[in-house]
Amino acid sequence: MKFFLYSLPIILVILSGCSHGNSNDWSAGTWVDLTHDYSEETLFWPTSSTFHLDTVFVGETDAGFYYEAYEFCTAEHGGTHLDAPIHFAENRKTVDELELDQLTGYASVIDVTNEVEGDRDYQVQVSDIERWEEEHGELAEETILLFNTGMSRFWPDAEQYLGTSNRGEAALAELSFPGIHPDTARWLVENRTIKAVGLDTPSLDFGQSELFETHQVLFEENIPGFENVANLNLLPATGAYVVALPMKIRDGSGAPLRIAAHVMQE
């Protein structure tokens, strides 16, 4: 019997110390998984193909040992994933061109759950950032900026999370979820220095965006995006160290993302 081995590489990163004022004792804290599982339930853009896992072999081989292997197929942009700048900005970085330093670092987490409770199509405002800075200080340079909208609690209910469970072009008009206002993106690139931006919704732009201006503004500056992030409610406003490692797809505009955060004990 001839066997073909297919596997998604899992990268285990062991961090011994990082420069952010002082070294970090990684054994003293806890890791928080910010990634939704990939499965037949994984949510995708209504016009994208979905995730499929096909069995190659499961069971005992003719040689007498146990063996298990699968093949999978997925769109770049679905589930917890990374948007590379090339996704909306010509000649900008592809997935494989992003430096690891840009995908790892201390996070600033801004909670806009109250605003989203009143308007599920809410767009994060500059005032939300300014309010956060009044309490926590100006966003640190080279921070990974994460917005907690509270939407991840609906995963994987498409109706609740996306605003529709329908598929295809017609479903795009039914999308309803929060995002980041383009003016906020412009303010960030003009006034702050950030490594990456992420949130717990299907897109950096809100559901009814037609021009995806927030994507365009950030990606023009080679700032990547993390979408469909999970468990942001478990992170502190400051101090969590994020590791966001996408599948390294050459020339890719996006990729499945395993993202986690290390949170120090109080």
N, C-alpha and C positions, 0 to 999 in steps of 0.2 A: 504494500500500500504506500502511495506517495502522499506526503503531507505538505501542505503549504501553511506557513505560519504568518498570521496577521495579528498585529497588536498595536495599540496606541501607546507610544512611549510615555511612561510616567517619570517625571523628573523630580527627584527628592533633593531639595536644597537644604543644606546644613549651614546655618549662619553663625559665625563665631563672634562677630562684632560689627557694628556700623557706626559711622560718624554722624552723630546728631546731638552733640554736646557731650555725650559719654557713651561708653560701651554698654551693650545690652546683654543681660544674663538670660539667654533663651530658655533655660530650664526653669526659670522662675515664673514664667507666664503660661499662657494657653494659646493654642492655635484655633482660629475660627474659620471654618470653611465657608467661603462666599460664593460657592459654585452650585448650581442646580445640576442634578443628574442628567445625563443623556439617556433617553429612552423613547419608546413610542409615544410617550406623553409630552415630550419636549415641544415647547411652543416656538413657532417660526413665523416670519412675516407671511401674510396670506398668499403671496405670490411665489414664495420659495418652496423648494422641495423639502421634505421633512426627513427626520432621522430614521434609518432602517438598519437593523442588526440581523444579519443572516447567518445561520449556523453552517459552519464548514464541517465540523465533526464534534460529537460529544459522546464519550463512552470509552470502552476498553478496545484497544487496537488488536489487530491480529497477533502482534508480538506480546500481548499480555499486559501492557501498561495503560494507565488512564491518560486520555488526551482530550483537550477541549480547545476549540478555536472558532473565531467568528470573522466575518467581513462586515464592515459598516460603510454606509454612504450617508453623507449629510451636506447640506448647504453650508457655506462659510458663516453666514449670518443667521444664527439661531441658537437657542439655549443661551447659557452664559458664554459670551464670546467677545473677542476683541475686534474693533474696527481699526484697520490701519489707515493712515492719512490718505493713501492712494484711493481709498474708497470714494472720496468726494473731492479730491484735489490732485489735479494732473501733475505728474513728475514728483510727487511727494513719496514718502517712505512706504514700502510694502512691509508685510508682516516680518519677513526674514531680515529686513534692514533695520528694524528697531533694536536699539541697544538694550541689553539686560538692565543697565542702570536706569533706563527710562521706565522700566516695568516693575521696578522695586523701589520702595522708599516709604517714608512716613506719610500717613494719611491725615487729611483734614476732613471730617465728616459733618456735613450740614444737614440738619433735620428739617424737612419741610412737610412733615406728615399732617400737621394741622391745616396748612394751606390746601393740601390735596384733598383732605376730608371735605372741604367746602367746594372744591372744584377739581374733578378728576382730570380735567384738561389744563390744569395749572402749569404755567411756565415759570421756572425759577427766575427771580428778579435779582438785580444788583442789591436791592435793599435786604434780601435774605442773607447775602454774604456780609453786608455791612453790619447787620444785626448780630451775626455770629462773631464777627471781629470785635464788636464792642465787648463781648464776654470773654473771648479767648485770645484776642490779639490778632494782628494782621496775619493773613495766611503766610506760612513759612515759605521761603523760596524753595523751589524744586519739590513742592508737595504733590502728592497724589490726591486730587480733589474728588470726594465722593458725596453724592446727594442721596439721602434716605427719604424716599417718597412714601414708603409704607406699602407700595404695590406688590412687593414680593410675597406678601401673605396670601395673595390670590393664586399664586402659581400652584398647579398647572391648569387652572380653570380659564380657558381662553376667553369666555364671555366676560368674566370679571377682570381679567388681566389686560387683554387686548381691547376689550369693548365689543368683541364679536367672535363667534366661533366659526363664522363662515370663511370660506377660502376663495381665492381667485381675485381678479381685478375689482370686481364689484364690492368686495369686502373692504377695500381701502377706505371708502367713504364712511365706513362704520367704525373705524379705529378711534379709540378714545382712551388716552392715558397722558400723564404729565411728561414734561421734558424741560429743557433749559432754553430760556428765551435767547434769541440771537443777540440782542443787545447786551445780555449778560456775558455771552461768549466774547463779544467784542471788548467789553470792559475787562475781562480776565486777561486777554492777550495784550491789552494796552497797559494794564496796571499791575499785574501780578505775574509771577514766573511759576508755572505749574508743569509737572511732568506728563500727567494724564488726567482724564476726567472719566468718572464712572457713575452709574446710577442703577436703580433696581426697576427699570422699565425697558420696553423693547427697543427704545431709540433715544438718542441724545435730544432729538427734536420731539415735540409733542405729537400726539397721534394724528392730528389733522394738518400737519405741515405738508406743504406741497413743494417747497423749494429746499427744504433741509438746510436752512441757512446756518444753524448752529454747527452742524457737521462741517459745512464749507469753511466757516470762520476758524474753527479749531484746527481742522486738518491742513489748511493752508499754512499754518505755523508748525506743522508736524507734531501736533498734540494728539495722540491716539485716544480712543474711547473704549470703555468697558460697558457692555450692555447686559441686561438681565442678570445683574449681580444679586446675590442672595444674602440674607442675614445681616444687612447693614445696621439693623436695630441693635445688634449685639456689640457694636464697636463704640468706643468712647469718641468724643469730639476731636481729641488729639491723642497722639502717642502710639496708635496702632501702626505696626510695620507691615506693609502690604507686599506680597509676592504674587505677581500676575504673569503666568507663563503660558503663552498660546502655543498651539501646535505650530511648528516652524515651517509654514508653507511657502516655498519659494515663489515670489511674485504675487503672493496672496493679498487680496483686499481685506481679508478678515480670517478669523480662525477660532475654533473652539478654545476656550480659555479655562485653565484651572487657576483660580485665584483664591488666596487665603490671606489671613491677617494674624499677626502675632500680637497678643494683648498682654502687657505686663500686669502682674498682680499688684493691687493697691498696697 
